Amino acid sequence: MPRPVTPALTVDIIIQLTDRSNSPIVLIERKYPPPGWAIPGGFVDVGETVESAAVREAKEETNLDVTLTHLLGCYSDPQRDSRGHTVSLVYIADAVGEPRAQDDAKNVKIWDLKALPEQLAFDHDRILRDYLYFRQAGKLPSLTV
């Protein structure tokens, strides 16, 4: 039986800096198209768990060692990435220290949740709305179809 054609599997990591007041988050400015600010993340390698991929991508893009705390959700809208259909598992993680842009990140910045950038890549505005709900309500957002 031929192998099915499926969407690419990715991870995104909302990094909370727990050594700072109000635990701001880290976003990267993308070096490659599509442009904009983004939650750090990337593709899962064959033979790698999604959790390992999340820890690896966080380190590669921000130079931070993270501890995964929650799975925020799975985002699979076929239109979420202009480069092709991707499915992303989005994790929340804690870290301490000073992030540094690396790999696919042109820039890195620490953002207060009350002052997030307007130009976000992909569907990261929706993901960050879900994250804000999680932070405020203490529970995961409802699933949407």
C-alpha positions as CSV (number, residue, x, y, z in Angstrom):
1,M,0.0,0.0,0.0
2,P,1.4,3.4,-0.9
3,R,2.2,5.8,1.9
4,P,-0.5,8.5,2.2
5,V,0.3,12.1,1.5
6,T,-0.2,14.1,4.7
7,P,0.4,17.6,6.1
8,A,3.8,18.5,7.5
9,L,4.1,18.1,11.3
10,T,5.4,21.1,13.2
11,V,5.7,22.4,16.8
12,D,5.4,25.9,18.2
13,I,6.6,26.8,21.7
14,I,5.2,29.7,23.7
15,I,8.1,30.4,26.0
16,Q,7.3,32.1,29.3
17,L,10.2,33.8,31.0
18,T,9.6,32.8,34.6
19,D,12.5,34.9,36.0
20,R,10.7,38.1,35.1
21,S,7.6,39.8,36.5
22,N,4.4,38.7,34.8
23,S,6.2,36.0,32.9
24,P,6.5,37.7,29.5
25,I,6.8,35.6,26.4
26,V,9.5,35.3,23.7
27,L,8.7,35.9,20.0
28,I,11.1,35.7,17.1
29,E,11.1,37.9,14.0
30,R,11.3,35.5,11.0
31,K,14.4,35.6,8.9
32,Y,12.7,33.9,5.9
33,P,9.2,34.3,4.3
34,P,6.5,34.6,5.5
35,P,7.6,37.7,7.4
36,G,6.4,38.8,10.8
37,W,6.8,38.0,14.5
38,A,6.2,34.4,15.4
39,I,6.1,31.9,18.2
40,P,9.4,29.9,18.0
41,G,9.0,26.6,16.3
42,G,9.7,24.4,13.3
43,F,9.4,21.0,11.7
44,V,9.5,17.7,13.5
45,D,12.3,15.5,12.2
46,V,11.7,11.8,11.3
47,G,12.5,9.7,14.3
48,E,12.0,12.5,16.8
49,T,9.2,12.9,19.3
50,V,7.1,16.1,19.1
51,E,8.3,17.0,22.6
52,S,11.9,16.6,21.7
53,A,11.3,18.7,18.6
54,A,9.8,21.5,20.7
55,V,12.8,21.6,23.1
56,R,15.2,21.5,20.2
57,E,13.5,24.2,18.2
58,A,13.3,26.5,21.2
59,K,17.0,26.1,21.7
60,E,17.9,26.5,18.0
61,E,15.9,29.7,17.6
62,T,16.2,31.5,21.0
63,N,19.2,29.8,22.7
64,L,17.0,29.0,25.7
65,D,16.6,25.7,27.5
66,V,12.9,25.2,28.1
67,T,10.8,23.0,30.3
68,L,7.5,22.0,28.6
69,T,4.6,22.5,30.9
70,H,1.4,22.1,28.8
71,L,0.1,21.2,25.4
72,L,-2.0,24.2,24.4
73,G,-3.5,22.6,21.4
74,C,-3.3,21.3,17.8
75,Y,-3.7,23.8,15.0
76,S,-4.4,22.3,11.6
77,D,-6.2,24.8,9.4
78,P,-5.0,24.0,5.8
79,Q,-4.5,27.7,5.2
80,R,-2.5,28.4,8.4
81,D,0.8,28.4,6.4
82,S,1.1,29.9,3.0
83,R,4.0,27.5,2.2
84,G,1.7,24.5,2.4
85,H,-0.5,22.5,4.8
86,T,1.1,22.1,8.2
87,V,-0.3,20.8,11.5
88,S,1.3,22.3,14.6
89,L,1.3,21.1,18.1
90,V,1.7,24.1,20.4
91,Y,3.4,23.8,23.7
92,I,3.7,26.2,26.6
93,A,7.2,26.1,28.2
94,D,9.1,27.8,31.0
95,A,12.6,29.2,30.7
96,V,14.9,31.6,32.4
97,G,17.7,33.8,31.0
98,E,18.3,36.1,28.1
99,P,17.0,34.9,24.7
100,R,19.3,35.3,21.7
101,A,18.2,35.1,18.0
102,Q,19.7,32.1,16.2
103,D,19.0,29.8,13.3
104,D,15.8,31.0,11.5
105,A,15.3,34.0,13.8
106,K,16.3,37.4,12.5
107,N,15.5,39.0,15.8
108,V,14.2,38.0,19.2
109,K,12.2,40.1,21.6
110,I,10.5,39.7,25.0
111,W,6.9,40.7,24.8
112,D,4.5,41.7,27.6
113,L,1.1,40.0,27.0
114,K,-0.6,43.4,27.0
115,A,1.5,44.7,24.1
116,L,2.0,42.0,21.5
117,P,3.1,42.9,18.0
118,E,0.5,43.6,15.3
119,Q,2.2,41.7,12.5
120,L,2.2,38.0,13.5
121,A,3.0,35.2,11.1
122,F,0.8,32.2,10.3
123,D,-2.1,31.8,12.6
124,H,-0.1,32.9,15.7
125,D,-2.7,35.6,16.5
126,R,-5.3,32.9,17.1
127,I,-2.8,30.8,19.0
128,L,-1.8,33.7,21.3
129,R,-5.5,34.5,21.9
130,D,-6.0,30.9,23.0
131,Y,-2.9,31.2,25.2
132,L,-4.2,34.4,26.8
133,Y,-7.4,32.6,27.6
134,F,-5.5,29.8,29.2
135,R,-3.5,32.3,31.3
136,Q,-6.6,34.1,32.4
137,A,-9.1,31.2,32.8
138,G,-6.7,28.5,33.9
139,K,-8.1,26.1,31.4
140,L,-7.7,25.2,27.8
141,P,-9.9,26.9,25.2
142,S,-12.7,25.0,23.6
143,L,-12.0,23.1,20.5
144,T,-13.2,24.6,17.3
145,V,-14.0,23.0,13.9
